[in-house]
Amino acid sequence: MKSPFKSFLWTISLFGLLIIQGCDKPVEYSSSDYPYPISDDLFTTDTLTSGLTIPFGLVFLDDNDFLISDRIGKIFRFKGENLQEVYVAPEVQTFEDPGSPLIIHGGLMDLSLHPDYPTVPWIYMAYFGKDGRGKVARFKLRENQIFDQEIIFQTRTEGYYGNGMRIVWEDEEHFFLNIGVSNYSTRKNPVLVSQDLKEDWGKIHRLNQDGTIPEDNPILEGEEKPGSIYSFGHRDVQGLVYESSTQTLYGIEHGPKGGDEFNIILPGKNYGWPLFTYGTHYNGEPVSLISRDSAEKISVLPQHYWTVPSSDGGRAIAPSCAILVRNSNFPEWEDHFLIASLAFQRLLKFDPKTGNTFGLKMQGRIRSIYQEQDGNLLLLVERNDITKSNGKLVRVKKPN
């Protein structure tokens, strides 16, 4: 007999599929109808490996030795020119449709090394577990085998909210964790999980390296001591960037239909979802429950937001990841954020000083961006054919 929780997941996943296929369906755009100017920045790309499905997270073990997480629930090691599966990845829950190239939510998401790796040999992974909880586990690697795996954090409740999970390190002792929500809130039917401090979904968490709660975390309203929640009122911060020189945490966040946000994340603050958003629901219904003026009094408004004009009220860029470029091989990208747009299948260049956004001549459903020590960039690109595992790892270089 199907459990009530699984029945709920099945029902809402079908509903979500209908909505997402309508708003985030892969589309080819020519330079004439693309919403942002196309930059003339020059670069070349080399596909290092394919054979992936929805590659989501990557870590550098050594030169030309990488671990890659695949959202379907696999971890691969790409060393030299060989791609091999690592055993054994945790069991995960994903929500997908056999007729669509999109896995909508859940699965195995980010990977991250301890900052002092390999002296501290822990590798961290974030995923949506079979029991309906968001989790962070850490493990050690020997050849292509996982061992000493332990779950160090999991959400207090189960639910269909495991959209995007990202890990970034503040220092050798602390990391930030985004856990997105994937509910479809409207003004008529508000879903306030992100505002509920008893829920871990729709939050950015700050944790010690062993998953315990730092004593200097913010004490939120109604609480007597710090919890793991660092900020709340988020929809899904899939672009999570920590800039150590200024000790600034940036969040690039999915809106619904428009209203994708660029935020500076501050401890203990409310970022407003779904009380106020610049976006609308996928069927055009309003989402915001309060006015902008009211929201400004109780929450942090975005530094910048994106809504692409359209005949039906606007579109989202759907940011899946981001990186702040520093000391790379691309001086024209210095101090810019590179942001991957799932909706327009293009890499974007965003200048936070001017608010200008440009498209780059790099297309595909990019899931993650990384900068190598030598200044080149690596991209994880999702499959473009449901019948094939042709997701790929791509290196971006300056032309010779």
N, C-alpha and C positions, 0 to 999 in steps of 0.2 A: 504494500500500500504506500502511495506517495505521501511523504510528510507534508504538513501544511506549509512549512518553510519552503520546501522544494516546489510545491504547487505555486506558491507566491512568486518564486524566482522565475518559473517557467512563464507564468502569465505576464509578468512585467517585462521579461526579456523579449517576448514577442512584441509587446507594445513599444518597447524601446527600439526594436529593430525597424519597425515601420517608420518611426520618427527619424532615426538616424540615417536610414537609407535615403530618406527624402532630403536630408540636409547636408550629408557628408559623403554623398555618392561621388566616386572618382570621376572627374571631368577634365578634359583637356582644354587649356586656355591658350589662345594665341596672344602675342604681345599687344595686339590691338584692343582686346577686351579684358586683358589682365588688369586688376584694380590698382596696382601700384607701378610706378615707373620701373623699367628693367635696367639694372645697372650694367655698365660695360666692364665691370671688374673681370680681369682675366685669370683663369685657373684651368687646370686639367683634372680629370678624374680617372682613377684606375680601380676597377673592381678586383678586390683581393680574394673574395670567395663568395659563392652563392650557396644554395642548398638550405637556406633558412626560410622560415615562414613569416613570423612577426618578431624580428629581433628587437629587443627592448633595452637591454642594459649591457654595458661592456666594461671590462677592467683590463689594465695592462699588467700582465705578470712579468714581462721582460720584453726586450726588443723582439718584435714579430712573434709574440706569444700572448694571446688574448683569451679571455673567457667571455662568452656571449650568452645572454639569456634569451630564450625564445618564449614568447607569451603562451604558446601552446603547452608549456610545461617541460621544456628541455633546456639543458645547459650544454654548450659546445665549447671545445677548446680548439682554437685556430693557431697552430704553431708551424712556422715555416710556411709551407703551402698545403698543410693537411688540416682538414676539419673533422674532428671526432667528437662524438657525444660523451659527456661526462656522466658518471653514474654515482649516486642515484639522486636525481632532483626530487624535491617534494611533490606530493600530489597537489594539484591545483584545480580550481573551478573556473571555467571560462564560459562565456555566453556568446554563441555564434549561430549562424544560419548556413546550412550547406550550400545554399545558392548565392552566397555573398562572400566577397573577399575580406569582409570585416569581422574580426572578433570584437565584440562591442565592449565588453568589460571583463575584468578579472584576469586570472592567469598569473604566470610568473613574470614579474616586472623587473625592477631595477637590481643591479649588482653594484657593489662598492667594496673597495679594499680598505682595510684599516690604514690610516695615514702613515703608519710606521711599518707597513708591510715591506719585506717579509720578516723583519725582526719580530713583529707581532703578526702571527701568520693567519689572522682571521679574515675571511671573505664574507661579506654581508649580502643578503638577498631579501627582497620584499616581494610578497606574493599574496594572492587571495586563495585561502585554503579551502579544502573540500567541506569543512564545517561551516563555511560562510563567514569566516573571520579574516580580517586583514592581519598579516603576520610579518615579522622580521625574524629571520634566523641567521646564524653565522656558522661557518664551517671551515675546515681546513682541507687542503687539496694535496693528494699524493698521486703523481702521474695524472690519470684521468678518473680518479676515484675521490668522492667526497667522504670525509670521516669527521668524527667529533661534532656532528651537526647538533645544534641546540636552538630552540625557539627562545628568543630573548624578549619579544614583545608581541602581543596580539590585542586586537580590539576587544573591548569589554562586551560587545554585543555582536551577534551575527546579523547579516543583512545584505541586501543586494545593493551595495554601495561601492564595491571595490573597483573604481574606475582607473585612476592613475596613482602609482606610488613611486616616489623618488626619494633617494637618500643623498644628502650632501653633508660634508664634515665641516664643523666649525673649527675644531682643533683636534689634537690626538685623543682627547677625552670625551668629546661630545659630537653628536650628529643630529641633523634635522631630518624629519621624515614627513612627507606629504601623504595624506590619505584622502583621495578625492571622493566625491559623491556622484552618483549617476541617476538621481531621481529627477522627475520632471515636474518641478514646482510651477504653479501658476497662481495668479491672484485669487482665482476661485477655489483652487485646491492647493493651498500652500503646504510644502513639506519642509519642516523646520529642523531637520536633523543637524544641519551645519551650525545652528544657533543653540542647540541643546548641549550643554557642557557635560552631560552624562553619557554622551555619545562621542566616539573617537573619529567618526567619519566627518569629512568636510573641515579638517583641522590640519595645522602643521604642528608636529610634535618635536620636542627636544629631549634627547635621551643621552644617558651616559653610554659609554662604549659597550657595557655589558647589559644594556637595556633597562637599567634602573633609572629612577627619576632624579635629575640634578636638584640639589637643594636650593639653587638660585633661580629656578624656573619661576615664572610669574604665579602669584596666587590670584586666581580668578574669582569673580563675584560669587558669593555663596559658598566658597571653599575656605577651609581653615589652614590648608598647607598646599605647597606646590603639587601640581600633577604633571602629567606628560605634555599637556596641551600648551603650546607656545603662542598660537594665534588661532582664531576661529572665524566662522562666517565665510568659509571658502567653498567654491564649487569644485575646482580641480586644478591644482597648481602643478601641472606636468612640467613646466619650466621652472626649476628651483636652482638658484645660483647663489653661492656664498662668495663674497669678495673679501678676502682676508685682510688686505691692506687697509681697508676702511671699515672692516667688521660690519659689512652690510649684507643682509639677506634679501634677495630679489625673488619675486614670484610672478611668473607669467602664467595666466590663469584662463582656462576655458570659460567663456560665457555660454549662454544657450544659443539663440539665433542672433548673433552679434553680441557686442559687449564683452569681448575678450579683454583681459585686464593686464596691465603692467603695474605691479605694486612693490613698494618697499615694506618689508615685513618687520613689524615692531612687536616686542613681547607684550602679551596680554591683550592685544587689540582685536577688535571685531571688524572684519572686512565685508560684512553686509549681506552676503548671500543667504536667503533670497529676499531679504527685506527691501533691498534696492539693487538694481542692475541697469546698465545701459542697453541690455539686450531684451529680446522678447522670446516668448515660447515658440516652439517650432511650428505651431499652427497659427501663429500670429497673435495669440492671446497675451495680454500683459502679464508680467511676472511680479514687478515691484509692488510691495505692500504699502510703502511710504514714499513720500516725495524726496527729491534730492536734498532739499534744505533740511528735512528731518533726518535723513541718513547722515548728513555731514555732522550732526550733533552727537550721534551715537556710534558712528563707525568711521573707518578710514576709506576715503574715496580713492580710486586709482590715480596714479600719476599720469597714466595715459590709457586710452582704450581704443579698440579697433571694432568698427562696424562697417562692413563693406556695403555701400549703397546698392540696392536692388529694387526691382519693381514690386517685390512683395514685402518690403519693409526692412531689408538689410540682411546681410550674411555674416557669419563668423569666419575668421581665419583658421580657427581650431588649432591652437598652438600645442604641439606635442612635446616640445623640448626646447632648450635654449642654452646658449653659452655666451659668456662675456669674453670677447677676444682681447687677449693681452700678450704681447711679445710673440706673435705668430709670424709666419712668413708672408703675411698679407697686411702691409701697413695701411691700406685703404679701409681695413676692417677694424683697426685699432680702436678700442673703447666703444665699439658697437656690440650690440647683442645680435647674434645669429639665432633666428627663430624658425623652426620648421612649421609650415602651414599644411595640415592634413587636408583641409577643405580645398585648397588651391594647388596642392601637390607641388609646393615650391619652397625653396629656402629663402627666407627674408632677412634683410639687413635693417636693423632699427637703431637709430641714433637717439639715445635718451635725452641728449641736450637740446635737440631741435624738435624731436617728435616725428622726424621724417622716417618713412618706411620705404624700402626699395626691394624689388624682387631680384634674385640672382638667377643666373642661367644654370640652375641645378634643380631638376624636377624629380618627383617621386614622393611617396608617402614616407617621409623621413621620421624615424622614431627617436633617434638620439644623435647627439653631436659631441665629439670629444676633440681635444687638442693634444697632439703628441708632443713629446719633449723637444723634438727637432723643429717644431713650429708648423708642421702640416696638420691637417684636420682629418678625422675619421667620421663617417656617417653610417648609421644603420638604416637601411631602407627596406620597408615592408614589401612582401611579394605583390606582384601586380596581376597574378593569374591564380584563381582559386584552385585550379587543377594541378598546380606546380608548387614546389618549394623553391622559389627563386628569389626570396629575400636575400639581401646582399650586404656585405661590408665594403665600403668605398673609401678610398683615400683621395683627399683633395690637395693638390700641389700647385705651385707656381709653374707656368710654362717654362720650358728650358730656353 
